[in-house]
Structure formats: structure tokens, C-alpha cells
Amino acid sequence: MPAWFYNLHVITALFLIYAVFGFIGFIAYKLNQKYFKIENPSTIITVAQQTSITFGTLFIAFWIALNWQTLDNLSLDSKSEAQAILDLYSSTHAINQEPQATSVRKAIDTYLNSIVNEEYKSLEQGQLNQHSGELFNQLKVAVYHLPAKTLEEKITYYHITTSLNALVDFRFKRLDYVNGQMNGVLLVFFVVLLAIICFWSACINNHNRKLSILVLCSQYFIILSSSWLILEIDRPFQGYFKVDNSAFIQIQQQINQLHY
């Protein structure tokens, strides 16, 4: 979904979903009253309703469970990445030559500050921050330029590069979540599935109009609210349910305390 959808208020986003798919249901209800009831194909319509609702319910339940797990995984990966930054910073104290140690620490501070103040603002818009990526590359260059001539320097270099490699892995894992999984063909399939469910659900052959509207509204409330939840969690950096930069802020505070 586009970034503006996740910037909408919860009520506004829900209303938008209800309005779009409710209109599809309204069209189906009118078609059913005008055309479908002429031949009384109640059995065929019932099969279509049961098939679409059953398959749609299973699909929605599966994606809610999967996306909620994705949200938990991102939270864990963010904490692990933040801890990797702290481990890398702590490893710099083993560097004997102070100019090189200061250079690496400065690169870590600059990179961490960019994550907290810049990168997450871009992620909330569904975009990667190029400046943070450049600062991360500068951090890697600063580490790779550390001396590794003596045995002690080689051991120190090994520990620091190990921490850096762990940081690289966690960073790439975290940024892989930015585009979500519900996009492209899968998003089109999801929207079409919702449209089919709403269409056939509205084909009710019941003379009690109030009861029909009550049933439709209750079904739509469950299905479309669940769909909104799926879309929200699918982009874990955006929307109402999101993983923020709190883990990196905590590590930044700990590193600042080490300066004093």
C-alpha cells in the first residue's frame, strides 16, 4: 500500500476500507435483487458465499499470525542490532592507538545518531535513508583501516570485525522489513479476494432488509477490520502498529554515559 495510507488516522483508514468494499457489497446487493433472484439460483450463490468466506477467513487468519510474528521478529532484530553497535563500541577500547580508536568511535556515534534522528523518519515513509547508508559505509572503512600488524593488533582487529559483521547482518535483516510482504501481485490478490468476499456476501435472498443489513455489517466489520490489521502490521515501520527507534535510543544513552 502507498505511504499515505499508513499516515492516515486509524478511523480514517478504517472508514476508507469500509467505504470502498461496502460500495462493492452495495452493487452486489442491487444486482442480486434485480437479476439473480429471477432464476432463484440460491444454491449456487450459497456455494459461492461459503467458498469465498471460508477461503478468505483462512487466508486472513494465516496472514495475521504471520505478520504478527514478523512484528516480533523485527523488534528482536532491532534490539540485536542495537546491542551489536554497543558491542562494537566496547571493542574499540582494546585498540592501543588512540587516534584510530577515536576515529572508529566517532564513526559509530555519527552512524547511531543518524539512525535515531534520520533513518527512522525515512522508514516511516516507506523509504531507505541514503545518508545513514553512507555513514555505515564510512564506519566499515574506519574499522577496516585499523592496524593489524602485531599479534595483539590482529586479535583486536578480529574481535572488532566480528562485531561489525554481526552488525551488518542485523542491519540488512532490519531493512528487509521496510517494503513488507503484502505488495505487488500478492497485494492485488488480497484486494481481489476481499472484493469477491464482499460481493458474494451481499447476495442475500432475505425479505427482512434490516436483518440482511445487520448481517452484512457484522461480516464486513470482522473481515475488513482484520484486513486493515494485516496491512498495518505488514509495514512494521509505518502505521499504528510499528517498531520505533527506542532500542537505538537506549544504546545511544549508554554510549553517552561511557564518555563520562
Buried (B, 14 or more C-beta within 10 A) or exposed (E): BEEEBBBBEEEEBBEEBBEBBBEBBEEBBEBBBEEBBEEEBEEEBEEBBEEBBEEBBEBBEEBBEEBBEBBEBBBBBBBBBBBBBBBBBBBBEBBEEEEBBEBBBEBBBBBBBBBBBBBBEBBBBBBEBEEBBEBBEBBBEBBEEBEBEEEEBEEBBEBBBEBBBBBBBBBEBBBEBBBBBBEEEEBEEBBEBBBBBBBBBBBBBEEEEEEBBEBBEEBBEEBBEBBBBBBBBBBBBBBEBBBBBBBBBBBBEBBEEEEE
